[in-house]
Amino acid sequence: MKEEEILGDTVEFLDEELKKALNEISNIAAKVYEKKMDAYEGFLETEKYNKIVVEIGNKLKEKGIDITKIEEYQDI
């Protein structure tokens, strides 16, 4: 059974997945900055993680949590 099936959409699970997606975006930005990845390729890669962030943000909003107001996510 996959972890997602066990945890479902708990706040803790969504928070972990959000952190993973934001970390991936940061890693891609670093690769572009270091010229290890083309800017266009970086843009395309970040798009899939941006969609994940929006999806998780919407799920958390349904639970009454607005990620735009959480300071922890503002620094990323």
mmJSON file of the N, C-alpha and C atoms, coordinates in Angstrom:
{"data_MODEL":{"atom_site":{
"group_PDB":["ATOM","ATOM","ATOM","ATOM","ATOM","ATOM","ATOM","ATOM","ATOM","ATOM","ATOM","ATOM","ATOM","ATOM","ATOM","ATOM","ATOM","ATOM","ATOM","ATOM","ATOM","ATOM","ATOM","ATOM","ATOM","ATOM","ATOM","ATOM","ATOM","ATOM","ATOM","ATOM","ATOM","ATOM","ATOM","ATOM","ATOM","ATOM","ATOM","ATOM","ATOM","ATOM","ATOM","ATOM","ATOM","ATOM","ATOM","ATOM","ATOM","ATOM","ATOM","ATOM","ATOM","ATOM","ATOM","ATOM","ATOM","ATOM","ATOM","ATOM","ATOM","ATOM","ATOM","ATOM","ATOM","ATOM","ATOM","ATOM","ATOM","ATOM","ATOM","ATOM","ATOM","ATOM","ATOM","ATOM","ATOM","ATOM","ATOM","ATOM","ATOM","ATOM","ATOM","ATOM","ATOM","ATOM","ATOM","ATOM","ATOM","ATOM","ATOM","ATOM","ATOM","ATOM","ATOM","ATOM","ATOM","ATOM","ATOM","ATOM","ATOM","ATOM","ATOM","ATOM","ATOM","ATOM","ATOM","ATOM","ATOM","ATOM","ATOM","ATOM","ATOM","ATOM","ATOM","ATOM","ATOM","ATOM","ATOM","ATOM","ATOM","ATOM","ATOM","ATOM","ATOM","ATOM","ATOM","ATOM","ATOM","ATOM","ATOM","ATOM","ATOM","ATOM","ATOM","ATOM","ATOM","ATOM","ATOM","ATOM","ATOM","ATOM","ATOM","ATOM","ATOM","ATOM","ATOM","ATOM","ATOM","ATOM","ATOM","ATOM","ATOM","ATOM","ATOM","ATOM","ATOM","ATOM","ATOM","ATOM","ATOM","ATOM","ATOM","ATOM","ATOM","ATOM","ATOM","ATOM","ATOM","ATOM","ATOM","ATOM","ATOM","ATOM","ATOM","ATOM","ATOM","ATOM","ATOM","ATOM","ATOM","ATOM","ATOM","ATOM","ATOM","ATOM","ATOM","ATOM","ATOM","ATOM","ATOM","ATOM","ATOM","ATOM","ATOM","ATOM","ATOM","ATOM","ATOM","ATOM","ATOM","ATOM","ATOM","ATOM","ATOM","ATOM","ATOM","ATOM","ATOM","ATOM","ATOM","ATOM","ATOM","ATOM","ATOM","ATOM","ATOM","ATOM","ATOM","ATOM","ATOM","ATOM","ATOM","ATOM","ATOM","ATOM","ATOM","ATOM"],
"id":[1,2,3,4,5,6,7,8,9,10,11,12,13,14,15,16,17,18,19,20,21,22,23,24,25,26,27,28,29,30,31,32,33,34,35,36,37,38,39,40,41,42,43,44,45,46,47,48,49,50,51,52,53,54,55,56,57,58,59,60,61,62,63,64,65,66,67,68,69,70,71,72,73,74,75,76,77,78,79,80,81,82,83,84,85,86,87,88,89,90,91,92,93,94,95,96,97,98,99,100,101,102,103,104,105,106,107,108,109,110,111,112,113,114,115,116,117,118,119,120,121,122,123,124,125,126,127,128,129,130,131,132,133,134,135,136,137,138,139,140,141,142,143,144,145,146,147,148,149,150,151,152,153,154,155,156,157,158,159,160,161,162,163,164,165,166,167,168,169,170,171,172,173,174,175,176,177,178,179,180,181,182,183,184,185,186,187,188,189,190,191,192,193,194,195,196,197,198,199,200,201,202,203,204,205,206,207,208,209,210,211,212,213,214,215,216,217,218,219,220,221,222,223,224,225,226,227,228],
"type_symbol":["N","C","C","N","C","C","N","C","C","N","C","C","N","C","C","N","C","C","N","C","C","N","C","C","N","C","C","N","C","C","N","C","C","N","C","C","N","C","C","N","C","C","N","C","C","N","C","C","N","C","C","N","C","C","N","C","C","N","C","C","N","C","C","N","C","C","N","C","C","N","C","C","N","C","C","N","C","C","N","C","C","N","C","C","N","C","C","N","C","C","N","C","C","N","C","C","N","C","C","N","C","C","N","C","C","N","C","C","N","C","C","N","C","C","N","C","C","N","C","C","N","C","C","N","C","C","N","C","C","N","C","C","N","C","C","N","C","C","N","C","C","N","C","C","N","C","C","N","C","C","N","C","C","N","C","C","N","C","C","N","C","C","N","C","C","N","C","C","N","C","C","N","C","C","N","C","C","N","C","C","N","C","C","N","C","C","N","C","C","N","C","C","N","C","C","N","C","C","N","C","C","N","C","C","N","C","C","N","C","C","N","C","C","N","C","C","N","C","C","N","C","C","N","C","C","N","C","C"],
"label_atom_id":["N","CA","C","N","CA","C","N","CA","C","N","CA","C","N","CA","C","N","CA","C","N","CA","C","N","CA","C","N","CA","C","N","CA","C","N","CA","C","N","CA","C","N","CA","C","N","CA","C","N","CA","C","N","CA","C","N","CA","C","N","CA","C","N","CA","C","N","CA","C","N","CA","C","N","CA","C","N","CA","C","N","CA","C","N","CA","C","N","CA","C","N","CA","C","N","CA","C","N","CA","C","N","CA","C","N","CA","C","N","CA","C","N","CA","C","N","CA","C","N","CA","C","N","CA","C","N","CA","C","N","CA","C","N","CA","C","N","CA","C","N","CA","C","N","CA","C","N","CA","C","N","CA","C","N","CA","C","N","CA","C","N","CA","C","N","CA","C","N","CA","C","N","CA","C","N","CA","C","N","CA","C","N","CA","C","N","CA","C","N","CA","C","N","CA","C","N","CA","C","N","CA","C","N","CA","C","N","CA","C","N","CA","C","N","CA","C","N","CA","C","N","CA","C","N","CA","C","N","CA","C","N","CA","C","N","CA","C","N","CA","C","N","CA","C","N","CA","C","N","CA","C","N","CA","C","N","CA","C","N","CA","C","N","CA","C"],
"label_alt_id":[null,null,null,null,null,null,null,null,null,null,null,null,null,null,null,null,null,null,null,null,null,null,null,null,null,null,null,null,null,null,null,null,null,null,null,null,null,null,null,null,null,null,null,null,null,null,null,null,null,null,null,null,null,null,null,null,null,null,null,null,null,null,null,null,null,null,null,null,null,null,null,null,null,null,null,null,null,null,null,null,null,null,null,null,null,null,null,null,null,null,null,null,null,null,null,null,null,null,null,null,null,null,null,null,null,null,null,null,null,null,null,null,null,null,null,null,null,null,null,null,null,null,null,null,null,null,null,null,null,null,null,null,null,null,null,null,null,null,null,null,null,null,null,null,null,null,null,null,null,null,null,null,null,null,null,null,null,null,null,null,null,null,null,null,null,null,null,null,null,null,null,null,null,null,null,null,null,null,null,null,null,null,null,null,null,null,null,null,null,null,null,null,null,null,null,null,null,null,null,null,null,null,null,null,null,null,null,null,null,null,null,null,null,null,null,null,null,null,null,null,null,null,null,null,null,null,null,null],
"label_comp_id":["MET","MET","MET","LYS","LYS","LYS","GLU","GLU","GLU","GLU","GLU","GLU","GLU","GLU","GLU","ILE","ILE","ILE","LEU","LEU","LEU","GLY","GLY","GLY","ASP","ASP","ASP","THR","THR","THR","VAL","VAL","VAL","GLU","GLU","GLU","PHE","PHE","PHE","LEU","LEU","LEU","ASP","ASP","ASP","GLU","GLU","GLU","GLU","GLU","GLU","LEU","LEU","LEU","LYS","LYS","LYS","LYS","LYS","LYS","ALA","ALA","ALA","LEU","LEU","LEU","ASN","ASN","ASN","GLU","GLU","GLU","ILE","ILE","ILE","SER","SER","SER","ASN","ASN","ASN","ILE","ILE","ILE","ALA","ALA","ALA","ALA","ALA","ALA","LYS","LYS","LYS","VAL","VAL","VAL","TYR","TYR","TYR","GLU","GLU","GLU","LYS","LYS","LYS","LYS","LYS","LYS","MET","MET","MET","ASP","ASP","ASP","ALA","ALA","ALA","TYR","TYR","TYR","GLU","GLU","GLU","GLY","GLY","GLY","PHE","PHE","PHE","LEU","LEU","LEU","GLU","GLU","GLU","THR","THR","THR","GLU","GLU","GLU","LYS","LYS","LYS","TYR","TYR","TYR","ASN","ASN","ASN","LYS","LYS","LYS","ILE","ILE","ILE","VAL","VAL","VAL","VAL","VAL","VAL","GLU","GLU","GLU","ILE","ILE","ILE","GLY","GLY","GLY","ASN","ASN","ASN","LYS","LYS","LYS","LEU","LEU","LEU","LYS","LYS","LYS","GLU","GLU","GLU","LYS","LYS","LYS","GLY","GLY","GLY","ILE","ILE","ILE","ASP","ASP","ASP","ILE","ILE","ILE","THR","THR","THR","LYS","LYS","LYS","ILE","ILE","ILE","GLU","GLU","GLU","GLU","GLU","GLU","TYR","TYR","TYR","GLN","GLN","GLN","ASP","ASP","ASP","ILE","ILE","ILE"],
"label_asym_id":["A","A","A","A","A","A","A","A","A","A","A","A","A","A","A","A","A","A","A","A","A","A","A","A","A","A","A","A","A","A","A","A","A","A","A","A","A","A","A","A","A","A","A","A","A","A","A","A","A","A","A","A","A","A","A","A","A","A","A","A","A","A","A","A","A","A","A","A","A","A","A","A","A","A","A","A","A","A","A","A","A","A","A","A","A","A","A","A","A","A","A","A","A","A","A","A","A","A","A","A","A","A","A","A","A","A","A","A","A","A","A","A","A","A","A","A","A","A","A","A","A","A","A","A","A","A","A","A","A","A","A","A","A","A","A","A","A","A","A","A","A","A","A","A","A","A","A","A","A","A","A","A","A","A","A","A","A","A","A","A","A","A","A","A","A","A","A","A","A","A","A","A","A","A","A","A","A","A","A","A","A","A","A","A","A","A","A","A","A","A","A","A","A","A","A","A","A","A","A","A","A","A","A","A","A","A","A","A","A","A","A","A","A","A","A","A","A","A","A","A","A","A","A","A","A","A","A","A"],
"label_entity_id":["1","1","1","1","1","1","1","1","1","1","1","1","1","1","1","1","1","1","1","1","1","1","1","1","1","1","1","1","1","1","1","1","1","1","1","1","1","1","1","1","1","1","1","1","1","1","1","1","1","1","1","1","1","1","1","1","1","1","1","1","1","1","1","1","1","1","1","1","1","1","1","1","1","1","1","1","1","1","1","1","1","1","1","1","1","1","1","1","1","1","1","1","1","1","1","1","1","1","1","1","1","1","1","1","1","1","1","1","1","1","1","1","1","1","1","1","1","1","1","1","1","1","1","1","1","1","1","1","1","1","1","1","1","1","1","1","1","1","1","1","1","1","1","1","1","1","1","1","1","1","1","1","1","1","1","1","1","1","1","1","1","1","1","1","1","1","1","1","1","1","1","1","1","1","1","1","1","1","1","1","1","1","1","1","1","1","1","1","1","1","1","1","1","1","1","1","1","1","1","1","1","1","1","1","1","1","1","1","1","1","1","1","1","1","1","1","1","1","1","1","1","1","1","1","1","1","1","1"],
"label_seq_id":[1,1,1,2,2,2,3,3,3,4,4,4,5,5,5,6,6,6,7,7,7,8,8,8,9,9,9,10,10,10,11,11,11,12,12,12,13,13,13,14,14,14,15,15,15,16,16,16,17,17,17,18,18,18,19,19,19,20,20,20,21,21,21,22,22,22,23,23,23,24,24,24,25,25,25,26,26,26,27,27,27,28,28,28,29,29,29,30,30,30,31,31,31,32,32,32,33,33,33,34,34,34,35,35,35,36,36,36,37,37,37,38,38,38,39,39,39,40,40,40,41,41,41,42,42,42,43,43,43,44,44,44,45,45,45,46,46,46,47,47,47,48,48,48,49,49,49,50,50,50,51,51,51,52,52,52,53,53,53,54,54,54,55,55,55,56,56,56,57,57,57,58,58,58,59,59,59,60,60,60,61,61,61,62,62,62,63,63,63,64,64,64,65,65,65,66,66,66,67,67,67,68,68,68,69,69,69,70,70,70,71,71,71,72,72,72,73,73,73,74,74,74,75,75,75,76,76,76],
"pdbx_PDB_ins_code":[null,null,null,null,null,null,null,null,null,null,null,null,null,null,null,null,null,null,null,null,null,null,null,null,null,null,null,null,null,null,null,null,null,null,null,null,null,null,null,null,null,null,null,null,null,null,null,null,null,null,null,null,null,null,null,null,null,null,null,null,null,null,null,null,null,null,null,null,null,null,null,null,null,null,null,null,null,null,null,null,null,null,null,null,null,null,null,null,null,null,null,null,null,null,null,null,null,null,null,null,null,null,null,null,null,null,null,null,null,null,null,null,null,null,null,null,null,null,null,null,null,null,null,null,null,null,null,null,null,null,null,null,null,null,null,null,null,null,null,null,null,null,null,null,null,null,null,null,null,null,null,null,null,null,null,null,null,null,null,null,null,null,null,null,null,null,null,null,null,null,null,null,null,null,null,null,null,null,null,null,null,null,null,null,null,null,null,null,null,null,null,null,null,null,null,null,null,null,null,null,null,null,null,null,null,null,null,null,null,null,null,null,null,null,null,null,null,null,null,null,null,null,null,null,null,null,null,null],
"Cartn_x":[0.845,0.0,0.889,0.567,1.362,1.13,2.145,2.063,0.845,0.559,-0.568,-1.887,-2.014,-3.236,-3.431,-2.346,-2.424,-2.738,-2.0,-2.141,-3.271,-3.682,-4.734,-4.317,-5.223,-4.945,-4.825,-4.114,-3.927,-3.069,-3.219,-2.446,-0.957,-0.571,0.842,1.398,0.627,1.058,1.165,0.146,0.156,1.312,1.599,2.711,4.036,4.225,5.454,5.587,4.492,4.519,4.78,4.224,4.458,5.925,6.505,7.928,8.8,8.448,9.21,9.143,7.949,7.781,8.544,8.458,9.176,10.686,11.135,12.559,13.021,12.204,12.54,12.652,11.736,11.791,13.083,13.462,14.722,15.921,15.907,17.009,17.123,15.999,16.006,16.556,16.123,16.623,18.137,18.641,20.088,20.82,20.258,20.881,20.929,19.852,19.828,20.85,20.905,21.854,23.299,23.571,24.924,25.196,24.249,24.358,24.472,23.946,23.909,22.631,21.719,20.458,20.086,19.604,19.125,17.903,17.76,16.654,15.299,15.171,13.904,13.584,14.581,14.402,14.008,14.644,14.303,12.87,12.437,11.053,10.087,10.358,9.485,9.446,10.596,10.661,9.887,10.022,9.335,7.824,7.366,5.928,5.204,5.776,5.087,5.035,6.096,6.085,5.184,5.086,4.165,2.732,2.395,1.054,0.802,1.808,1.685,1.465,2.217,2.077,0.661,0.137,-1.219,-2.238,-2.079,-3.003,-3.004,-1.826,-1.721,-2.268,-1.948,-2.47,-3.985,-4.602,-6.063,-6.626,-5.965,-6.427,-6.313,-5.21,-5.043,-6.046,-6.344,-7.323,-8.695,-9.037,-10.291,-10.339,-9.171,-9.082,-8.926,-8.993,-8.914,-7.508,-6.544,-5.153,-4.759,-4.369,-3.947,-2.425,-1.783,-0.317,0.315,-0.446,0.124,0.324,-0.276,-0.161,0.852,1.412,2.35,3.766,4.413,5.739,6.771,6.678,7.63,7.733,6.627,6.615,6.99,7.062,7.399,8.882,9.719,11.168,11.684,10.848,11.293,11.16],
"Cartn_y":[-1.183,0.0,1.245,2.191,3.405,4.293,5.098,6.004,6.914,7.407,8.317,7.639,6.347,5.62,5.474,5.339,5.178,6.512,7.553,8.848,9.688,9.416,10.205,11.651,12.532,13.959,14.611,13.966,14.58,15.825,16.755,17.992,17.679,16.708,16.353,15.832,14.965,14.418,15.522,16.384,17.479,18.436,18.689,19.573,18.987,17.692,17.025,17.095,16.827,16.857,18.271,19.266,20.659,21.02,20.601,20.872,20.206,18.979,18.279,19.04,19.486,20.206,21.524,22.257,23.53,23.316,22.234,21.9,21.58,20.865,20.547,21.821,22.77,24.043,24.775,24.762,25.394,24.728,23.417,22.679,23.007,23.117,23.462,24.871,25.796,27.175,27.216,26.422,26.375,25.83,24.807,24.237,25.261,26.024,27.059,28.133,28.546,29.578,29.141,27.879,27.337,26.924,27.201,26.883,25.376,24.584,23.135,22.727,23.711,23.465,24.733,24.55,25.644,26.307,27.613,28.338,27.824,27.543,27.042,25.67,24.814,23.481,23.61,24.536,24.783,25.239,26.124,26.591,25.425,24.578,23.426,22.491,22.265,21.388,21.976,23.287,23.896,23.915,23.923,23.959,22.785,21.582,20.43,20.553,21.117,21.288,22.449,23.47,24.568,24.057,23.145,22.558,21.763,21.058,20.296,21.243,22.346,23.33,23.9,24.247,24.793,23.758,22.521,21.452,21.241,21.179,20.989,22.21,23.394,24.624,24.635,24.185,24.129,23.113,21.961,20.947,21.464,22.16,22.713,23.831,24.604,25.686,25.115,23.968,23.288,22.893,22.673,22.303,23.537,24.732,25.962,26.505,26.0,26.446,27.182,28.447,29.268,29.344,28.655,28.591,29.939,30.859,32.179,32.996,32.565,33.281,32.642,31.499,30.785,31.262,31.837,32.435,31.429,30.205,29.154,29.003,29.183,29.012,30.283,31.398,32.66,32.768,32.067,32.144,31.253,30.378,29.395,29.977],
"Cartn_z":[0.0,0.0,0.0,-0.85,-0.943,0.274,0.581,1.737,1.628,0.434,0.245,0.587,0.262,0.56,2.061,2.791,4.241,4.908,4.526,5.179,4.61,3.38,2.772,2.624,2.91,2.795,4.168,5.079,6.387,6.234,7.146,7.11,7.144,7.952,8.071,6.747,6.088,4.802,3.757,3.692,2.724,2.985,4.256,4.62,4.139,4.338,3.882,2.363,1.67,0.207,-0.304,0.377,0.004,0.172,1.281,1.519,0.456,0.064,-0.98,-2.306,-2.667,-3.934,-3.921,-2.82,-2.72,-2.749,-2.139,-2.161,-3.587,-4.326,-5.719,-6.551,-6.336,-7.057,-6.723,-5.46,-5.043,-5.7,-5.755,-6.387,-7.872,-8.53,-9.952,-10.144,-9.299,-9.389,-9.201,-8.275,-8.037,-9.262,-9.895,-11.094,-12.227,-12.381,-13.422,-13.1,-11.842,-11.42,-11.667,-11.379,-11.559,-13.007,-13.889,-15.325,-15.589,-14.662,-14.861,-15.599,-15.726,-16.412,-17.17,-18.367,-19.2,-18.535,-18.683,-18.052,-18.529,-19.802,-20.326,-19.75,-19.701,-19.111,-17.636,-16.937,-15.538,-15.382,-16.284,-16.261,-16.429,-17.415,-17.655,-16.454,-15.843,-14.667,-13.486,-13.282,-12.136,-12.324,-13.569,-13.815,-13.168,-13.255,-12.66,-11.136,-10.536,-9.084,-8.668,-9.511,-9.22,-9.171,-10.08,-10.093,-8.815,-8.349,-7.102,-5.929,-5.894,-4.814,-4.804,-5.97,-6.054,-5.591,-6.039,-5.655,-4.137,-3.553,-2.103,-1.375,-1.878,-1.275,-1.255,-2.337,-2.394,-1.402,-1.288,-0.332,1.102,1.399,2.747,3.005,1.98,2.138,2.483,1.875,2.195,3.67,4.252,5.668,6.561,5.952,6.727,6.921,6.161,6.292,5.017,5.169,4.034,4.036,3.088,3.086,2.775,2.195,1.903,3.163,4.259,5.536,6.48,6.112,6.973,6.668,7.665,7.492,6.993,7.443,7.063,5.54,4.84,3.393,2.644,3.327,2.672,2.363,3.105,2.93,1.812,1.318,0.322,-1.071],
"occupancy":[1.0,1.0,1.0,1.0,1.0,1.0,1.0,1.0,1.0,1.0,1.0,1.0,1.0,1.0,1.0,1.0,1.0,1.0,1.0,1.0,1.0,1.0,1.0,1.0,1.0,1.0,1.0,1.0,1.0,1.0,1.0,1.0,1.0,1.0,1.0,1.0,1.0,1.0,1.0,1.0,1.0,1.0,1.0,1.0,1.0,1.0,1.0,1.0,1.0,1.0,1.0,1.0,1.0,1.0,1.0,1.0,1.0,1.0,1.0,1.0,1.0,1.0,1.0,1.0,1.0,1.0,1.0,1.0,1.0,1.0,1.0,1.0,1.0,1.0,1.0,1.0,1.0,1.0,1.0,1.0,1.0,1.0,1.0,1.0,1.0,1.0,1.0,1.0,1.0,1.0,1.0,1.0,1.0,1.0,1.0,1.0,1.0,1.0,1.0,1.0,1.0,1.0,1.0,1.0,1.0,1.0,1.0,1.0,1.0,1.0,1.0,1.0,1.0,1.0,1.0,1.0,1.0,1.0,1.0,1.0,1.0,1.0,1.0,1.0,1.0,1.0,1.0,1.0,1.0,1.0,1.0,1.0,1.0,1.0,1.0,1.0,1.0,1.0,1.0,1.0,1.0,1.0,1.0,1.0,1.0,1.0,1.0,1.0,1.0,1.0,1.0,1.0,1.0,1.0,1.0,1.0,1.0,1.0,1.0,1.0,1.0,1.0,1.0,1.0,1.0,1.0,1.0,1.0,1.0,1.0,1.0,1.0,1.0,1.0,1.0,1.0,1.0,1.0,1.0,1.0,1.0,1.0,1.0,1.0,1.0,1.0,1.0,1.0,1.0,1.0,1.0,1.0,1.0,1.0,1.0,1.0,1.0,1.0,1.0,1.0,1.0,1.0,1.0,1.0,1.0,1.0,1.0,1.0,1.0,1.0,1.0,1.0,1.0,1.0,1.0,1.0,1.0,1.0,1.0,1.0,1.0,1.0,1.0,1.0,1.0,1.0,1.0,1.0],
"B_iso_or_equiv":[0.0,0.0,0.0,0.0,0.0,0.0,0.0,0.0,0.0,0.0,0.0,0.0,0.0,0.0,0.0,0.0,0.0,0.0,0.0,0.0,0.0,0.0,0.0,0.0,0.0,0.0,0.0,0.0,0.0,0.0,0.0,0.0,0.0,0.0,0.0,0.0,0.0,0.0,0.0,0.0,0.0,0.0,0.0,0.0,0.0,0.0,0.0,0.0,0.0,0.0,0.0,0.0,0.0,0.0,0.0,0.0,0.0,0.0,0.0,0.0,0.0,0.0,0.0,0.0,0.0,0.0,0.0,0.0,0.0,0.0,0.0,0.0,0.0,0.0,0.0,0.0,0.0,0.0,0.0,0.0,0.0,0.0,0.0,0.0,0.0,0.0,0.0,0.0,0.0,0.0,0.0,0.0,0.0,0.0,0.0,0.0,0.0,0.0,0.0,0.0,0.0,0.0,0.0,0.0,0.0,0.0,0.0,0.0,0.0,0.0,0.0,0.0,0.0,0.0,0.0,0.0,0.0,0.0,0.0,0.0,0.0,0.0,0.0,0.0,0.0,0.0,0.0,0.0,0.0,0.0,0.0,0.0,0.0,0.0,0.0,0.0,0.0,0.0,0.0,0.0,0.0,0.0,0.0,0.0,0.0,0.0,0.0,0.0,0.0,0.0,0.0,0.0,0.0,0.0,0.0,0.0,0.0,0.0,0.0,0.0,0.0,0.0,0.0,0.0,0.0,0.0,0.0,0.0,0.0,0.0,0.0,0.0,0.0,0.0,0.0,0.0,0.0,0.0,0.0,0.0,0.0,0.0,0.0,0.0,0.0,0.0,0.0,0.0,0.0,0.0,0.0,0.0,0.0,0.0,0.0,0.0,0.0,0.0,0.0,0.0,0.0,0.0,0.0,0.0,0.0,0.0,0.0,0.0,0.0,0.0,0.0,0.0,0.0,0.0,0.0,0.0,0.0,0.0,0.0,0.0,0.0,0.0,0.0,0.0,0.0,0.0,0.0,0.0],
"pdbx_formal_charge":[null,null,null,null,null,null,null,null,null,null,null,null,null,null,null,null,null,null,null,null,null,null,null,null,null,null,null,null,null,null,null,null,null,null,null,null,null,null,null,null,null,null,null,null,null,null,null,null,null,null,null,null,null,null,null,null,null,null,null,null,null,null,null,null,null,null,null,null,null,null,null,null,null,null,null,null,null,null,null,null,null,null,null,null,null,null,null,null,null,null,null,null,null,null,null,null,null,null,null,null,null,null,null,null,null,null,null,null,null,null,null,null,null,null,null,null,null,null,null,null,null,null,null,null,null,null,null,null,null,null,null,null,null,null,null,null,null,null,null,null,null,null,null,null,null,null,null,null,null,null,null,null,null,null,null,null,null,null,null,null,null,null,null,null,null,null,null,null,null,null,null,null,null,null,null,null,null,null,null,null,null,null,null,null,null,null,null,null,null,null,null,null,null,null,null,null,null,null,null,null,null,null,null,null,null,null,null,null,null,null,null,null,null,null,null,null,null,null,null,null,null,null,null,null,null,null,null,null],
"auth_seq_id":[1,1,1,2,2,2,3,3,3,4,4,4,5,5,5,6,6,6,7,7,7,8,8,8,9,9,9,10,10,10,11,11,11,12,12,12,13,13,13,14,14,14,15,15,15,16,16,16,17,17,17,18,18,18,19,19,19,20,20,20,21,21,21,22,22,22,23,23,23,24,24,24,25,25,25,26,26,26,27,27,27,28,28,28,29,29,29,30,30,30,31,31,31,32,32,32,33,33,33,34,34,34,35,35,35,36,36,36,37,37,37,38,38,38,39,39,39,40,40,40,41,41,41,42,42,42,43,43,43,44,44,44,45,45,45,46,46,46,47,47,47,48,48,48,49,49,49,50,50,50,51,51,51,52,52,52,53,53,53,54,54,54,55,55,55,56,56,56,57,57,57,58,58,58,59,59,59,60,60,60,61,61,61,62,62,62,63,63,63,64,64,64,65,65,65,66,66,66,67,67,67,68,68,68,69,69,69,70,70,70,71,71,71,72,72,72,73,73,73,74,74,74,75,75,75,76,76,76],
"auth_comp_id":["MET","MET","MET","LYS","LYS","LYS","GLU","GLU","GLU","GLU","GLU","GLU","GLU","GLU","GLU","ILE","ILE","ILE","LEU","LEU","LEU","GLY","GLY","GLY","ASP","ASP","ASP","THR","THR","THR","VAL","VAL","VAL","GLU","GLU","GLU","PHE","PHE","PHE","LEU","LEU","LEU","ASP","ASP","ASP","GLU","GLU","GLU","GLU","GLU","GLU","LEU","LEU","LEU","LYS","LYS","LYS","LYS","LYS","LYS","ALA","ALA","ALA","LEU","LEU","LEU","ASN","ASN","ASN","GLU","GLU","GLU","ILE","ILE","ILE","SER","SER","SER","ASN","ASN","ASN","ILE","ILE","ILE","ALA","ALA","ALA","ALA","ALA","ALA","LYS","LYS","LYS","VAL","VAL","VAL","TYR","TYR","TYR","GLU","GLU","GLU","LYS","LYS","LYS","LYS","LYS","LYS","MET","MET","MET","ASP","ASP","ASP","ALA","ALA","ALA","TYR","TYR","TYR","GLU","GLU","GLU","GLY","GLY","GLY","PHE","PHE","PHE","LEU","LEU","LEU","GLU","GLU","GLU","THR","THR","THR","GLU","GLU","GLU","LYS","LYS","LYS","TYR","TYR","TYR","ASN","ASN","ASN","LYS","LYS","LYS","ILE","ILE","ILE","VAL","VAL","VAL","VAL","VAL","VAL","GLU","GLU","GLU","ILE","ILE","ILE","GLY","GLY","GLY","ASN","ASN","ASN","LYS","LYS","LYS","LEU","LEU","LEU","LYS","LYS","LYS","GLU","GLU","GLU","LYS","LYS","LYS","GLY","GLY","GLY","ILE","ILE","ILE","ASP","ASP","ASP","ILE","ILE","ILE","THR","THR","THR","LYS","LYS","LYS","ILE","ILE","ILE","GLU","GLU","GLU","GLU","GLU","GLU","TYR","TYR","TYR","GLN","GLN","GLN","ASP","ASP","ASP","ILE","ILE","ILE"],
"auth_asym_id":["A","A","A","A","A","A","A","A","A","A","A","A","A","A","A","A","A","A","A","A","A","A","A","A","A","A","A","A","A","A","A","A","A","A","A","A","A","A","A","A","A","A","A","A","A","A","A","A","A","A","A","A","A","A","A","A","A","A","A","A","A","A","A","A","A","A","A","A","A","A","A","A","A","A","A","A","A","A","A","A","A","A","A","A","A","A","A","A","A","A","A","A","A","A","A","A","A","A","A","A","A","A","A","A","A","A","A","A","A","A","A","A","A","A","A","A","A","A","A","A","A","A","A","A","A","A","A","A","A","A","A","A","A","A","A","A","A","A","A","A","A","A","A","A","A","A","A","A","A","A","A","A","A","A","A","A","A","A","A","A","A","A","A","A","A","A","A","A","A","A","A","A","A","A","A","A","A","A","A","A","A","A","A","A","A","A","A","A","A","A","A","A","A","A","A","A","A","A","A","A","A","A","A","A","A","A","A","A","A","A","A","A","A","A","A","A","A","A","A","A","A","A","A","A","A","A","A","A"],
"auth_atom_id":["N","CA","C","N","CA","C","N","CA","C","N","CA","C","N","CA","C","N","CA","C","N","CA","C","N","CA","C","N","CA","C","N","CA","C","N","CA","C","N","CA","C","N","CA","C","N","CA","C","N","CA","C","N","CA","C","N","CA","C","N","CA","C","N","CA","C","N","CA","C","N","CA","C","N","CA","C","N","CA","C","N","CA","C","N","CA","C","N","CA","C","N","CA","C","N","CA","C","N","CA","C","N","CA","C","N","CA","C","N","CA","C","N","CA","C","N","CA","C","N","CA","C","N","CA","C","N","CA","C","N","CA","C","N","CA","C","N","CA","C","N","CA","C","N","CA","C","N","CA","C","N","CA","C","N","CA","C","N","CA","C","N","CA","C","N","CA","C","N","CA","C","N","CA","C","N","CA","C","N","CA","C","N","CA","C","N","CA","C","N","CA","C","N","CA","C","N","CA","C","N","CA","C","N","CA","C","N","CA","C","N","CA","C","N","CA","C","N","CA","C","N","CA","C","N","CA","C","N","CA","C","N","CA","C","N","CA","C","N","CA","C","N","CA","C","N","CA","C","N","CA","C","N","CA","C","N","CA","C","N","CA","C","N","CA","C"],
"pdbx_PDB_model_num":[1,1,1,1,1,1,1,1,1,1,1,1,1,1,1,1,1,1,1,1,1,1,1,1,1,1,1,1,1,1,1,1,1,1,1,1,1,1,1,1,1,1,1,1,1,1,1,1,1,1,1,1,1,1,1,1,1,1,1,1,1,1,1,1,1,1,1,1,1,1,1,1,1,1,1,1,1,1,1,1,1,1,1,1,1,1,1,1,1,1,1,1,1,1,1,1,1,1,1,1,1,1,1,1,1,1,1,1,1,1,1,1,1,1,1,1,1,1,1,1,1,1,1,1,1,1,1,1,1,1,1,1,1,1,1,1,1,1,1,1,1,1,1,1,1,1,1,1,1,1,1,1,1,1,1,1,1,1,1,1,1,1,1,1,1,1,1,1,1,1,1,1,1,1,1,1,1,1,1,1,1,1,1,1,1,1,1,1,1,1,1,1,1,1,1,1,1,1,1,1,1,1,1,1,1,1,1,1,1,1,1,1,1,1,1,1,1,1,1,1,1,1,1,1,1,1,1,1]
}}}
